[in-house]
């Protein structure tokens, strides 16, 4: 399977934005590691995808089912 660094960066970025404490720091460090393997255009694309990502219907912003 081909590696899609932009997709990986997007999901790590989303995870970092929803985490706190050490988890947030760990995700941010992983995101930076992946970013070193990417072109500036790929990073921009990953950031765009993260900004535009929306949870599926029936889920709140945190990705948890709504009551």
PDBQT receptor file of N, H, CA, C and O in Angstrom, charges set to zero:
ATOM      1  N   UNK A   1       0.842  -1.168   0.000  1.00  0.00    +0.000 N 
ATOM      2  CA  UNK A   1       0.000   0.000   0.000  1.00  0.00    +0.000 C 
ATOM      3  C   UNK A   1       0.896   1.243   0.000  1.00  0.00    +0.000 C 
ATOM      4  O   UNK A   1       1.834   1.328   0.793  1.00  0.00    +0.000 OA
ATOM      5  N   UNK A   2       0.619   2.189  -0.866  1.00  0.00    +0.000 N 
ATOM      6  H   UNK A   2      -0.143   2.121  -1.511  1.00  0.00    +0.000 HD
ATOM      7  CA  UNK A   2       1.424   3.420  -0.892  1.00  0.00    +0.000 C 
ATOM      8  C   UNK A   2       1.202   4.251   0.372  1.00  0.00    +0.000 C 
ATOM      9  O   UNK A   2       0.116   4.262   0.951  1.00  0.00    +0.000 OA
ATOM     10  N   UNK A   3       2.255   4.938   0.773  1.00  0.00    +0.000 N 
ATOM     11  H   UNK A   3       3.137   4.929   0.302  1.00  0.00    +0.000 HD
ATOM     12  CA  UNK A   3       2.161   5.803   1.948  1.00  0.00    +0.000 C 
ATOM     13  C   UNK A   3       1.565   7.150   1.542  1.00  0.00    +0.000 C 
ATOM     14  O   UNK A   3       1.948   7.728   0.525  1.00  0.00    +0.000 OA
ATOM     15  N   UNK A   4       0.643   7.632   2.331  1.00  0.00    +0.000 N 
ATOM     16  H   UNK A   4       0.332   7.162   3.157  1.00  0.00    +0.000 HD
ATOM     17  CA  UNK A   4       0.020   8.931   2.089  1.00  0.00    +0.000 C 
ATOM     18  C   UNK A   4       0.316   9.802   3.304  1.00  0.00    +0.000 C 
ATOM     19  O   UNK A   4      -0.440   9.823   4.274  1.00  0.00    +0.000 OA
ATOM     20  N   UNK A   5       1.440  10.523   3.227  1.00  0.00    +0.000 N 
ATOM     21  H   UNK A   5       2.055  10.506   2.438  1.00  0.00    +0.000 HD
ATOM     22  CA  UNK A   5       1.861  11.342   4.353  1.00  0.00    +0.000 C 
ATOM     23  C   UNK A   5       0.868  12.461   4.650  1.00  0.00    +0.000 C 
ATOM     24  O   UNK A   5       0.681  12.831   5.809  1.00  0.00    +0.000 OA
ATOM     25  N   UNK A   6       0.235  12.999   3.620  1.00  0.00    +0.000 N 
ATOM     26  H   UNK A   6       0.387  12.699   2.678  1.00  0.00    +0.000 HD
ATOM     27  CA  UNK A   6      -0.748  14.069   3.850  1.00  0.00    +0.000 C 
ATOM     28  C   UNK A   6      -1.926  13.538   4.658  1.00  0.00    +0.000 C 
ATOM     29  O   UNK A   6      -2.418  14.221   5.555  1.00  0.00    +0.000 OA
ATOM     30  N   UNK A   7      -2.379  12.334   4.351  1.00  0.00    +0.000 N 
ATOM     31  H   UNK A   7      -1.979  11.779   3.622  1.00  0.00    +0.000 HD
ATOM     32  CA  UNK A   7      -3.486  11.726   5.098  1.00  0.00    +0.000 C 
ATOM     33  C   UNK A   7      -3.059  11.440   6.542  1.00  0.00    +0.000 C 
ATOM     34  O   UNK A   7      -3.814  11.698   7.479  1.00  0.00    +0.000 OA
ATOM     35  N   UNK A   8      -1.861  10.912   6.713  1.00  0.00    +0.000 N 
ATOM     36  H   UNK A   8      -1.247  10.702   5.951  1.00  0.00    +0.000 HD
ATOM     37  CA  UNK A   8      -1.349  10.629   8.055  1.00  0.00    +0.000 C 
ATOM     38  C   UNK A   8      -1.228  11.918   8.862  1.00  0.00    +0.000 C 
ATOM     39  O   UNK A   8      -1.641  11.969  10.020  1.00  0.00    +0.000 OA
ATOM     40  N   UNK A   9      -0.667  12.951   8.255  1.00  0.00    +0.000 N 
ATOM     41  H   UNK A   9      -0.332  12.909   7.313  1.00  0.00    +0.000 HD
ATOM     42  CA  UNK A   9      -0.495  14.238   8.931  1.00  0.00    +0.000 C 
ATOM     43  C   UNK A   9      -1.850  14.801   9.345  1.00  0.00    +0.000 C 
ATOM     44  O   UNK A   9      -1.999  15.320  10.451  1.00  0.00    +0.000 OA
ATOM     45  N   UNK A  10      -2.837  14.699   8.456  1.00  0.00    +0.000 N 
ATOM     46  H   UNK A  10      -2.716  14.278   7.557  1.00  0.00    +0.000 HD
ATOM     47  CA  UNK A  10      -4.176  15.208   8.756  1.00  0.00    +0.000 C 
ATOM     48  C   UNK A  10      -4.740  14.530  10.001  1.00  0.00    +0.000 C 
ATOM     49  O   UNK A  10      -5.211  15.212  10.911  1.00  0.00    +0.000 OA
ATOM     50  N   UNK A  11      -4.700  13.201  10.056  1.00  0.00    +0.000 N 
ATOM     51  H   UNK A  11      -4.318  12.647   9.316  1.00  0.00    +0.000 HD
ATOM     52  CA  UNK A  11      -5.276  12.483  11.197  1.00  0.00    +0.000 C 
ATOM     53  C   UNK A  11      -4.497  12.747  12.481  1.00  0.00    +0.000 C 
ATOM     54  O   UNK A  11      -5.092  12.873  13.551  1.00  0.00    +0.000 OA
ATOM     55  N   UNK A  12      -3.196  12.831  12.386  1.00  0.00    +0.000 N 
ATOM     56  H   UNK A  12      -2.713  12.728  11.516  1.00  0.00    +0.000 HD
ATOM     57  CA  UNK A  12      -2.397  13.143  13.579  1.00  0.00    +0.000 C 
ATOM     58  C   UNK A  12      -2.717  14.551  14.063  1.00  0.00    +0.000 C 
ATOM     59  O   UNK A  12      -2.823  14.791  15.266  1.00  0.00    +0.000 OA
ATOM     60  N   UNK A  13      -2.872  15.479  13.126  1.00  0.00    +0.000 N 
ATOM     61  H   UNK A  13      -2.786  15.285  12.149  1.00  0.00    +0.000 HD
ATOM     62  CA  UNK A  13      -3.213  16.856  13.475  1.00  0.00    +0.000 C 
ATOM     63  C   UNK A  13      -4.566  16.909  14.186  1.00  0.00    +0.000 C 
ATOM     64  O   UNK A  13      -4.718  17.608  15.187  1.00  0.00    +0.000 OA
ATOM     65  N   UNK A  14      -5.546  16.168  13.665  1.00  0.00    +0.000 N 
ATOM     66  H   UNK A  14      -5.422  15.600  12.851  1.00  0.00    +0.000 HD
ATOM     67  CA  UNK A  14      -6.859  16.134  14.302  1.00  0.00    +0.000 C 
ATOM     68  C   UNK A  14      -6.769  15.524  15.702  1.00  0.00    +0.000 C 
ATOM     69  O   UNK A  14      -7.396  16.015  16.640  1.00  0.00    +0.000 OA
ATOM     70  N   UNK A  15      -5.991  14.457  15.835  1.00  0.00    +0.000 N 
ATOM     71  H   UNK A  15      -5.482  14.058  15.072  1.00  0.00    +0.000 HD
ATOM     72  CA  UNK A  15      -5.821  13.833  17.151  1.00  0.00    +0.000 C 
ATOM     73  C   UNK A  15      -5.173  14.809  18.130  1.00  0.00    +0.000 C 
ATOM     74  O   UNK A  15      -5.601  14.912  19.280  1.00  0.00    +0.000 OA
ATOM     75  N   UNK A  16      -4.149  15.519  17.682  1.00  0.00    +0.000 N 
ATOM     76  H   UNK A  16      -3.802  15.435  16.748  1.00  0.00    +0.000 HD
ATOM     77  CA  UNK A  16      -3.462  16.486  18.544  1.00  0.00    +0.000 C 
ATOM     78  C   UNK A  16      -4.402  17.601  18.987  1.00  0.00    +0.000 C 
ATOM     79  O   UNK A  16      -4.335  18.063  20.127  1.00  0.00    +0.000 OA
ATOM     80  N   UNK A  17      -5.271  18.026  18.087  1.00  0.00    +0.000 N 
ATOM     81  H   UNK A  17      -5.325  17.651  17.162  1.00  0.00    +0.000 HD
ATOM     82  CA  UNK A  17      -6.176  19.128  18.414  1.00  0.00    +0.000 C 
ATOM     83  C   UNK A  17      -7.231  18.728  19.435  1.00  0.00    +0.000 C 
ATOM     84  O   UNK A  17      -7.815  19.597  20.083  1.00  0.00    +0.000 OA
ATOM     85  N   UNK A  18      -7.488  17.435  19.593  1.00  0.00    +0.000 N 
ATOM     86  H   UNK A  18      -7.014  16.729  19.066  1.00  0.00    +0.000 HD
ATOM     87  CA  UNK A  18      -8.501  16.959  20.524  1.00  0.00    +0.000 C 
ATOM     88  C   UNK A  18      -7.900  16.368  21.803  1.00  0.00    +0.000 C 
ATOM     89  O   UNK A  18      -8.632  16.032  22.734  1.00  0.00    +0.000 OA
ATOM     90  N   UNK A  19      -6.597  16.242  21.851  1.00  0.00    +0.000 N 
ATOM     91  H   UNK A  19      -6.001  16.515  21.095  1.00  0.00    +0.000 HD
ATOM     92  CA  UNK A  19      -5.920  15.648  23.008  1.00  0.00    +0.000 C 
ATOM     93  C   UNK A  19      -5.523  16.742  23.999  1.00  0.00    +0.000 C 
ATOM     94  O   UNK A  19      -5.665  17.935  23.730  1.00  0.00    +0.000 OA
ATOM     95  N   UNK A  20      -5.029  16.301  25.137  1.00  0.00    +0.000 N 
ATOM     96  H   UNK A  20      -4.914  15.332  25.354  1.00  0.00    +0.000 HD
ATOM     97  CA  UNK A  20      -4.526  17.258  26.129  1.00  0.00    +0.000 C 
ATOM     98  C   UNK A  20      -3.306  16.664  26.814  1.00  0.00    +0.000 C 
ATOM     99  O   UNK A  20      -3.037  15.466  26.723  1.00  0.00    +0.000 OA
ATOM    100  N   UNK A  21      -2.587  17.519  27.490  1.00  0.00    +0.000 N 
ATOM    101  H   UNK A  21      -2.805  18.492  27.564  1.00  0.00    +0.000 HD
ATOM    102  CA  UNK A  21      -1.432  17.085  28.270  1.00  0.00    +0.000 C 
ATOM    103  C   UNK A  21      -0.363  16.388  27.446  1.00  0.00    +0.000 C 
ATOM    104  O   UNK A  21      -0.009  16.829  26.352  1.00  0.00    +0.000 OA
ATOM    105  N   UNK A  22       0.145  15.286  27.995  1.00  0.00    +0.000 N 
ATOM    106  H   UNK A  22      -0.142  14.927  28.884  1.00  0.00    +0.000 HD
ATOM    107  CA  UNK A  22       1.212  14.548  27.326  1.00  0.00    +0.000 C 
ATOM    108  C   UNK A  22       0.770  13.966  25.992  1.00  0.00    +0.000 C 
ATOM    109  O   UNK A  22       1.562  13.887  25.054  1.00  0.00    +0.000 OA
ATOM    110  N   UNK A  23      -0.508  13.553  25.904  1.00  0.00    +0.000 N 
ATOM    111  H   UNK A  23      -1.151  13.617  26.667  1.00  0.00    +0.000 HD
ATOM    112  CA  UNK A  23      -0.999  13.017  24.634  1.00  0.00    +0.000 C 
ATOM    113  C   UNK A  23      -0.873  14.062  23.524  1.00  0.00    +0.000 C 
ATOM    114  O   UNK A  23      -0.451  13.752  22.410  1.00  0.00    +0.000 OA
ATOM    115  N   UNK A  24      -1.242  15.289  23.841  1.00  0.00    +0.000 N 
ATOM    116  H   UNK A  24      -1.585  15.540  24.746  1.00  0.00    +0.000 HD
ATOM    117  CA  UNK A  24      -1.155  16.354  22.848  1.00  0.00    +0.000 C 
ATOM    118  C   UNK A  24       0.294  16.577  22.425  1.00  0.00    +0.000 C 
ATOM    119  O   UNK A  24       0.578  16.759  21.241  1.00  0.00    +0.000 OA
ATOM    120  N   UNK A  25       1.197  16.564  23.379  1.00  0.00    +0.000 N 
ATOM    121  H   UNK A  25       0.966  16.417  24.341  1.00  0.00    +0.000 HD
ATOM    122  CA  UNK A  25       2.619  16.743  23.067  1.00  0.00    +0.000 C 
ATOM    123  C   UNK A  25       3.138  15.598  22.207  1.00  0.00    +0.000 C 
ATOM    124  O   UNK A  25       3.908  15.820  21.273  1.00  0.00    +0.000 OA
ATOM    125  N   UNK A  26       2.719  14.377  22.519  1.00  0.00    +0.000 N 
ATOM    126  H   UNK A  26       2.093  14.196  23.278  1.00  0.00    +0.000 HD
ATOM    127  CA  UNK A  26       3.158  13.219  21.743  1.00  0.00    +0.000 C 
ATOM    128  C   UNK A  26       2.649  13.270  20.317  1.00  0.00    +0.000 C 
ATOM    129  O   UNK A  26       3.398  12.998  19.378  1.00  0.00    +0.000 OA
ATOM    130  N   UNK A  27       1.373  13.620  20.144  1.00  0.00    +0.000 N 
ATOM    131  H   UNK A  27       0.765  13.841  20.906  1.00  0.00    +0.000 HD
ATOM    132  CA  UNK A  27       0.825  13.747  18.789  1.00  0.00    +0.000 C 
ATOM    133  C   UNK A  27       1.533  14.856  18.011  1.00  0.00    +0.000 C 
ATOM    134  O   UNK A  27       1.822  14.698  16.825  1.00  0.00    +0.000 OA
ATOM    135  N   UNK A  28       1.809  15.966  18.674  1.00  0.00    +0.000 N 
ATOM    136  H   UNK A  28       1.574  16.094  19.638  1.00  0.00    +0.000 HD
ATOM    137  CA  UNK A  28       2.492  17.075  18.010  1.00  0.00    +0.000 C 
ATOM    138  C   UNK A  28       3.892  16.655  17.562  1.00  0.00    +0.000 C 
ATOM    139  O   UNK A  28       4.333  17.018  16.472  1.00  0.00    +0.000 OA
ATOM    140  N   UNK A  29       4.585  15.896  18.397  1.00  0.00    +0.000 N 
ATOM    141  H   UNK A  29       4.228  15.601  19.283  1.00  0.00    +0.000 HD
ATOM    142  CA  UNK A  29       5.925  15.416  18.028  1.00  0.00    +0.000 C 
ATOM    143  C   UNK A  29       5.850  14.454  16.850  1.00  0.00    +0.000 C 
ATOM    144  O   UNK A  29       6.682  14.511  15.945  1.00  0.00    +0.000 OA
ATOM    145  N   UNK A  30       4.862  13.576  16.858  1.00  0.00    +0.000 N 
ATOM    146  H   UNK A  30       4.185  13.529  17.593  1.00  0.00    +0.000 HD
ATOM    147  CA  UNK A  30       4.681  12.642  15.740  1.00  0.00    +0.000 C 
ATOM    148  C   UNK A  30       4.348  13.398  14.459  1.00  0.00    +0.000 C 
ATOM    149  O   UNK A  30       4.849  13.066  13.384  1.00  0.00    +0.000 OA
ATOM    150  N   UNK A  31       3.498  14.415  14.580  1.00  0.00    +0.000 N 
ATOM    151  H   UNK A  31       3.091  14.685  15.452  1.00  0.00    +0.000 HD
ATOM    152  CA  UNK A  31       3.143  15.231  13.413  1.00  0.00    +0.000 C 
ATOM    153  C   UNK A  31       4.382  15.886  12.817  1.00  0.00    +0.000 C 
ATOM    154  O   UNK A  31       4.523  15.939  11.596  1.00  0.00    +0.000 OA
ATOM    155  N   UNK A  32       5.273  16.380  13.654  1.00  0.00    +0.000 N 
ATOM    156  H   UNK A  32       5.158  16.337  14.646  1.00  0.00    +0.000 HD
ATOM    157  CA  UNK A  32       6.504  17.008  13.167  1.00  0.00    +0.000 C 
ATOM    158  C   UNK A  32       7.420  15.985  12.493  1.00  0.00    +0.000 C 
ATOM    159  O   UNK A  32       8.091  16.306  11.511  1.00  0.00    +0.000 OA
ATOM    160  N   UNK A  33       7.451  14.766  13.011  1.00  0.00    +0.000 N 
ATOM    161  H   UNK A  33       6.907  14.505  13.808  1.00  0.00    +0.000 HD
ATOM    162  CA  UNK A  33       8.253  13.707  12.392  1.00  0.00    +0.000 C 
ATOM    163  C   UNK A  33       7.739  13.400  10.990  1.00  0.00    +0.000 C 
ATOM    164  O   UNK A  33       8.521  13.269  10.048  1.00  0.00    +0.000 OA
ATOM    165  N   UNK A  34       6.434  13.288  10.858  1.00  0.00    +0.000 N 
ATOM    166  H   UNK A  34       5.799  13.394  11.623  1.00  0.00    +0.000 HD
ATOM    167  CA  UNK A  34       5.839  13.020   9.551  1.00  0.00    +0.000 C 
ATOM    168  C   UNK A  34       6.076  14.210   8.622  1.00  0.00    +0.000 C 
ATOM    169  O   UNK A  34       6.364  14.022   7.440  1.00  0.00    +0.000 OA
ATOM    170  N   UNK A  35       5.959  15.419   9.137  1.00  0.00    +0.000 N 
ATOM    171  H   UNK A  35       5.725  15.572  10.097  1.00  0.00    +0.000 HD
ATOM    172  CA  UNK A  35       6.137  16.623   8.320  1.00  0.00    +0.000 C 
ATOM    173  C   UNK A  35       7.530  16.685   7.695  1.00  0.00    +0.000 C 
ATOM    174  O   UNK A  35       7.696  17.231   6.604  1.00  0.00    +0.000 OA
ATOM    175  N   UNK A  36       8.521  16.134   8.375  1.00  0.00    +0.000 N 
ATOM    176  H   UNK A  36       8.386  15.691   9.261  1.00  0.00    +0.000 HD
ATOM    177  CA  UNK A  36       9.887  16.133   7.829  1.00  0.00    +0.000 C 
ATOM    178  C   UNK A  36      10.009  15.278   6.576  1.00  0.00    +0.000 C 
ATOM    179  O   UNK A  36      10.966  15.426   5.816  1.00  0.00    +0.000 OA
ATOM    180  N   UNK A  37       9.052  14.391   6.357  1.00  0.00    +0.000 N 
ATOM    181  H   UNK A  37       8.275  14.271   6.974  1.00  0.00    +0.000 HD
ATOM    182  CA  UNK A  37       9.050  13.517   5.179  1.00  0.00    +0.000 C 
ATOM    183  C   UNK A  37       8.215  14.091   4.040  1.00  0.00    +0.000 C 
ATOM    184  O   UNK A  37       8.081  13.469   2.986  1.00  0.00    +0.000 OA
ATOM    185  N   UNK A  38       7.652  15.280   4.256  1.00  0.00    +0.000 N 
ATOM    186  H   UNK A  38       7.760  15.785   5.112  1.00  0.00    +0.000 HD
ATOM    187  CA  UNK A  38       6.698  15.857   3.313  1.00  0.00    +0.000 C 
ATOM    188  C   UNK A  38       7.235  17.126   2.655  1.00  0.00    +0.000 C 
ATOM    189  O   UNK A  38       8.138  17.786   3.170  1.00  0.00    +0.000 OA
ATOM    190  N   UNK A  39       6.653  17.443   1.508  1.00  0.00    +0.000 N 
ATOM    191  H   UNK A  39       5.920  16.907   1.089  1.00  0.00    +0.000 HD
ATOM    192  CA  UNK A  39       6.942  18.717   0.851  1.00  0.00    +0.000 C 
ATOM    193  C   UNK A  39       6.052  19.796   1.480  1.00  0.00    +0.000 C 
ATOM    194  O   UNK A  39       5.049  19.468   2.114  1.00  0.00    +0.000 OA
ATOM    195  N   UNK A  40       6.402  21.065   1.314  1.00  0.00    +0.000 N 
ATOM    196  H   UNK A  40       7.216  21.331   0.799  1.00  0.00    +0.000 HD
ATOM    197  CA  UNK A  40       5.524  22.130   1.824  1.00  0.00    +0.000 C 
ATOM    198  C   UNK A  40       4.110  22.049   1.233  1.00  0.00    +0.000 C 
ATOM    199  O   UNK A  40       3.135  22.368   1.913  1.00  0.00    +0.000 OA
ATOM    200  N   UNK A  41       4.001  21.630  -0.013  1.00  0.00    +0.000 N 
ATOM    201  H   UNK A  41       4.794  21.371  -0.565  1.00  0.00    +0.000 HD
ATOM    202  CA  UNK A  41       2.682  21.499  -0.646  1.00  0.00    +0.000 C 
ATOM    203  C   UNK A  41       1.869  20.387   0.022  1.00  0.00    +0.000 C 
ATOM    204  O   UNK A  41       0.664  20.538   0.222  1.00  0.00    +0.000 OA
ATOM    205  N   UNK A  42       2.515  19.281   0.366  1.00  0.00    +0.000 N 
ATOM    206  H   UNK A  42       3.494  19.158   0.204  1.00  0.00    +0.000 HD
ATOM    207  CA  UNK A  42       1.815  18.189   1.041  1.00  0.00    +0.000 C 
ATOM    208  C   UNK A  42       1.349  18.619   2.430  1.00  0.00    +0.000 C 
ATOM    209  O   UNK A  42       0.249  18.267   2.855  1.00  0.00    +0.000 OA
ATOM    210  N   UNK A  43       2.180  19.374   3.131  1.00  0.00    +0.000 N 
ATOM    211  H   UNK A  43       3.074  19.659   2.785  1.00  0.00    +0.000 HD
ATOM    212  CA  UNK A  43       1.807  19.862   4.453  1.00  0.00    +0.000 C 
ATOM    213  C   UNK A  43       0.602  20.792   4.346  1.00  0.00    +0.000 C 
ATOM    214  O   UNK A  43      -0.335  20.692   5.138  1.00  0.00    +0.000 OA
ATOM    215  N   UNK A  44       0.628  21.680   3.384  1.00  0.00    +0.000 N 
ATOM    216  H   UNK A  44       1.389  21.761   2.741  1.00  0.00    +0.000 HD
ATOM    217  CA  UNK A  44      -0.496  22.595   3.174  1.00  0.00    +0.000 C 
ATOM    218  C   UNK A  44      -1.770  21.820   2.864  1.00  0.00    +0.000 C 
ATOM    219  O   UNK A  44      -2.842  22.167   3.360  1.00  0.00    +0.000 OA
ATOM    220  N   UNK A  45      -1.663  20.783   2.053  1.00  0.00    +0.000 N 
ATOM    221  H   UNK A  45      -0.793  20.502   1.650  1.00  0.00    +0.000 HD
ATOM    222  CA  UNK A  45      -2.823  19.955   1.713  1.00  0.00    +0.000 C 
ATOM    223  C   UNK A  45      -3.346  19.245   2.962  1.00  0.00    +0.000 C 
ATOM    224  O   UNK A  45      -4.556  19.187   3.182  1.00  0.00    +0.000 OA
ATOM    225  N   UNK A  46      -2.447  18.709   3.773  1.00  0.00    +0.000 N 
ATOM    226  H   UNK A  46      -1.464  18.755   3.595  1.00  0.00    +0.000 HD
ATOM    227  CA  UNK A  46      -2.850  18.032   5.004  1.00  0.00    +0.000 C 
ATOM    228  C   UNK A  46      -3.552  19.001   5.955  1.00  0.00    +0.000 C 
ATOM    229  O   UNK A  46      -4.554  18.643   6.574  1.00  0.00    +0.000 OA
ATOM    230  N   UNK A  47      -3.045  20.199   6.073  1.00  0.00    +0.000 N 
ATOM    231  H   UNK A  47      -2.231  20.490   5.570  1.00  0.00    +0.000 HD
ATOM    232  CA  UNK A  47      -3.657  21.203   6.943  1.00  0.00    +0.000 C 
ATOM    233  C   UNK A  47      -5.032  21.606   6.420  1.00  0.00    +0.000 C 
ATOM    234  O   UNK A  47      -5.962  21.809   7.200  1.00  0.00    +0.000 OA
ATOM    235  N   UNK A  48      -5.159  21.722   5.102  1.00  0.00    +0.000 N 
ATOM    236  H   UNK A  48      -4.403  21.557   4.468  1.00  0.00    +0.000 HD
ATOM    237  CA  UNK A  48      -6.457  22.049   4.506  1.00  0.00    +0.000 C 
ATOM    238  C   UNK A  48      -7.465  20.944   4.805  1.00  0.00    +0.000 C 
ATOM    239  O   UNK A  48      -8.601  21.220   5.190  1.00  0.00    +0.000 OA
ATOM    240  N   UNK A  49      -7.043  19.690   4.625  1.00  0.00    +0.000 N 
ATOM    241  H   UNK A  49      -6.120  19.466   4.312  1.00  0.00    +0.000 HD
ATOM    242  CA  UNK A  49      -7.936  18.553   4.893  1.00  0.00    +0.000 C 
ATOM    243  C   UNK A  49      -8.373  18.543   6.355  1.00  0.00    +0.000 C 
ATOM    244  O   UNK A  49      -9.540  18.288   6.650  1.00  0.00    +0.000 OA
ATOM    245  N   UNK A  50      -7.447  18.819   7.271  1.00  0.00    +0.000 N 
ATOM    246  H   UNK A  50      -6.499  19.027   7.031  1.00  0.00    +0.000 HD
ATOM    247  CA  UNK A  50      -7.786  18.828   8.699  1.00  0.00    +0.000 C 
ATOM    248  C   UNK A  50      -8.791  19.936   9.010  1.00  0.00    +0.000 C 
ATOM    249  O   UNK A  50      -9.729  19.724   9.779  1.00  0.00    +0.000 OA
ATOM    250  N   UNK A  51      -8.601  21.115   8.417  1.00  0.00    +0.000 N 
ATOM    251  H   UNK A  51      -7.839  21.287   7.792  1.00  0.00    +0.000 HD
ATOM    252  CA  UNK A  51      -9.539  22.224   8.642  1.00  0.00    +0.000 C 
ATOM    253  C   UNK A  51     -10.929  21.889   8.127  1.00  0.00    +0.000 C 
ATOM    254  O   UNK A  51     -11.925  22.263   8.746  1.00  0.00    +0.000 OA
ATOM    255  N   UNK A  52     -11.006  21.193   7.007  1.00  0.00    +0.000 N 
ATOM    256  H   UNK A  52     -10.197  20.889   6.505  1.00  0.00    +0.000 HD
ATOM    257  CA  UNK A  52     -12.286  20.910   6.364  1.00  0.00    +0.000 C 
ATOM    258  C   UNK A  52     -12.954  19.633   6.875  1.00  0.00    +0.000 C 
ATOM    259  O   UNK A  52     -14.117  19.380   6.560  1.00  0.00    +0.000 OA
ATOM    260  N   UNK A  53     -12.237  18.827   7.659  1.00  0.00    +0.000 N 
ATOM    261  H   UNK A  53     -11.293  19.032   7.915  1.00  0.00    +0.000 HD
ATOM    262  CA  UNK A  53     -12.795  17.560   8.127  1.00  0.00    +0.000 C 
ATOM    263  C   UNK A  53     -13.972  17.804   9.050  1.00  0.00    +0.000 C 
ATOM    264  O   UNK A  53     -13.931  18.675   9.919  1.00  0.00    +0.000 OA
ATOM    265  N   UNK A  54     -15.011  17.030   8.852  1.00  0.00    +0.000 N 
ATOM    266  H   UNK A  54     -15.045  16.322   8.146  1.00  0.00    +0.000 HD
ATOM    267  CA  UNK A  54     -16.200  17.094   9.696  1.00  0.00    +0.000 C 
ATOM    268  C   UNK A  54     -16.529  15.681  10.156  1.00  0.00    +0.000 C 
ATOM    269  O   UNK A  54     -16.413  14.734   9.378  1.00  0.00    +0.000 OA
ATOM    270  N   UNK A  55     -16.943  15.529  11.422  1.00  0.00    +0.000 N 
ATOM    271  H   UNK A  55     -17.038  16.299  12.054  1.00  0.00    +0.000 HD
ATOM    272  CA  UNK A  55     -17.364  14.201  11.882  1.00  0.00    +0.000 C 
ATOM    273  C   UNK A  55     -18.600  13.745  11.106  1.00  0.00    +0.000 C 
ATOM    274  O   UNK A  55     -19.352  14.556  10.566  1.00  0.00    +0.000 OA
ATOM    275  N   UNK A  56     -18.785  12.439  11.067  1.00  0.00    +0.000 N 
ATOM    276  H   UNK A  56     -18.175  11.780  11.506  1.00  0.00    +0.000 HD
ATOM    277  CA  UNK A  56     -19.978  11.900  10.417  1.00  0.00    +0.000 C 
ATOM    278  C   UNK A  56     -21.216  12.375  11.151  1.00  0.00    +0.000 C 
ATOM    279  O   UNK A  56     -21.147  12.721  12.330  1.00  0.00    +0.000 OA
ATOM    280  N   UNK A  57     -22.349  12.394  10.463  1.00  0.00    +0.000 N 
ATOM    281  H   UNK A  57     -22.405  12.112   9.505  1.00  0.00    +0.000 HD
ATOM    282  CA  UNK A  57     -23.616  12.795  11.064  1.00  0.00    +0.000 C 
ATOM    283  C   UNK A  57     -23.884  11.959  12.309  1.00  0.00    +0.000 C 
ATOM    284  O   UNK A  57     -23.639  10.753  12.324  1.00  0.00    +0.000 OA
ATOM    285  N   UNK A  58     -24.388  12.612  13.349  1.00  0.00    +0.000 N 
ATOM    286  H   UNK A  58     -24.586  13.592  13.336  1.00  0.00    +0.000 HD
ATOM    287  CA  UNK A  58     -24.691  11.909  14.582  1.00  0.00    +0.000 C 
ATOM    288  C   UNK A  58     -23.541  11.910  15.563  1.00  0.00    +0.000 C 
ATOM    289  O   UNK A  58     -23.626  11.284  16.620  1.00  0.00    +0.000 OA
ATOM    290  N   UNK A  59     -22.480  12.596  15.234  1.00  0.00    +0.000 N 
ATOM    291  H   UNK A  59     -22.411  13.104  14.376  1.00  0.00    +0.000 HD
ATOM    292  CA  UNK A  59     -21.350  12.674  16.142  1.00  0.00    +0.000 C 
ATOM    293  C   UNK A  59     -21.067  14.135  16.452  1.00  0.00    +0.000 C 
ATOM    294  O   UNK A  59     -21.251  15.009  15.605  1.00  0.00    +0.000 OA
ATOM    295  N   UNK A  60     -20.625  14.386  17.654  1.00  0.00    +0.000 N 
ATOM    296  H   UNK A  60     -20.475  13.676  18.342  1.00  0.00    +0.000 HD
ATOM    297  CA  UNK A  60     -20.288  15.758  18.004  1.00  0.00    +0.000 C 
ATOM    298  C   UNK A  60     -18.870  16.082  17.560  1.00  0.00    +0.000 C 
ATOM    299  O   UNK A  60     -18.212  15.250  16.936  1.00  0.00    +0.000 OA
ATOM    300  N   UNK A  61     -18.399  17.263  17.869  1.00  0.00    +0.000 N 
ATOM    301  H   UNK A  61     -18.934  17.940  18.376  1.00  0.00    +0.000 HD
ATOM    302  CA  UNK A  61     -17.076  17.713  17.432  1.00  0.00    +0.000 C 
ATOM    303  C   UNK A  61     -15.958  16.808  17.925  1.00  0.00    +0.000 C 
ATOM    304  O   UNK A  61     -14.931  16.686  17.256  1.00  0.00    +0.000 OA
ATOM    305  N   UNK A  62     -16.130  16.174  19.074  1.00  0.00    +0.000 N 
ATOM    306  H   UNK A  62     -16.964  16.273  19.617  1.00  0.00    +0.000 HD
ATOM    307  CA  UNK A  62     -15.123  15.299  19.631  1.00  0.00    +0.000 C 
ATOM    308  C   UNK A  62     -15.164  13.892  19.071  1.00  0.00    +0.000 C 
ATOM    309  O   UNK A  62     -14.372  13.045  19.483  1.00  0.00    +0.000 OA
ATOM    310  N   UNK A  63     -16.069  13.621  18.140  1.00  0.00    +0.000 N 
ATOM    311  H   UNK A  63     -16.713  14.309  17.805  1.00  0.00    +0.000 HD
ATOM    312  CA  UNK A  63     -16.154  12.308  17.533  1.00  0.00    +0.000 C 
ATOM    313  C   UNK A  63     -16.910  11.302  18.374  1.00  0.00    +0.000 C 
ATOM    314  O   UNK A  63     -16.872  10.106  18.088  1.00  0.00    +0.000 OA
ATOM    315  N   UNK A  64     -17.608  11.771  19.424  1.00  0.00    +0.000 N 
ATOM    316  H   UNK A  64     -17.638  12.744  19.657  1.00  0.00    +0.000 HD
ATOM    317  CA  UNK A  64     -18.378  10.878  20.284  1.00  0.00    +0.000 C 
ATOM    318  C   UNK A  64     -19.846  10.930  19.867  1.00  0.00    +0.000 C 
ATOM    319  O   UNK A  64     -20.332  11.985  19.459  1.00  0.00    +0.000 OA
ATOM    320  N   UNK A  65     -20.554   9.810  19.963  1.00  0.00    +0.000 N 
ATOM    321  H   UNK A  65     -20.159   8.953  20.294  1.00  0.00    +0.000 HD
ATOM    322  CA  UNK A  65     -21.984   9.832  19.597  1.00  0.00    +0.000 C 
ATOM    323  C   UNK A  65     -22.747  10.832  20.440  1.00  0.00    +0.000 C 
ATOM    324  O   UNK A  65     -22.516  10.961  21.642  1.00  0.00    +0.000 OA
ATOM    325  N   UNK A  66     -23.659  11.536  19.794  1.00  0.00    +0.000 N 
ATOM    326  H   UNK A  66     -23.847  11.431  18.818  1.00  0.00    +0.000 HD
ATOM    327  CA  UNK A  66     -24.484  12.504  20.499  1.00  0.00    +0.000 C 
ATOM    328  C   UNK A  66     -25.630  11.780  21.197  1.00  0.00    +0.000 C 
ATOM    329  O   UNK A  66     -26.079  10.732  20.732  1.00  0.00    +0.000 OA
ATOM    330  N   UNK A  67     -26.099  12.330  22.304  1.00  0.00    +0.000 N 
ATOM    331  H   UNK A  67     -25.734  13.181  22.681  1.00  0.00    +0.000 HD
ATOM    332  CA  UNK A  67     -27.217  11.728  23.050  1.00  0.00    +0.000 C 
ATOM    333  C   UNK A  67     -28.520  12.283  22.557  1.00  0.00    +0.000 C 
ATOM    334  O   UNK A  67     -29.580  11.904  23.056  1.00  0.00    +0.000 OA
TER     335      UNK A  67
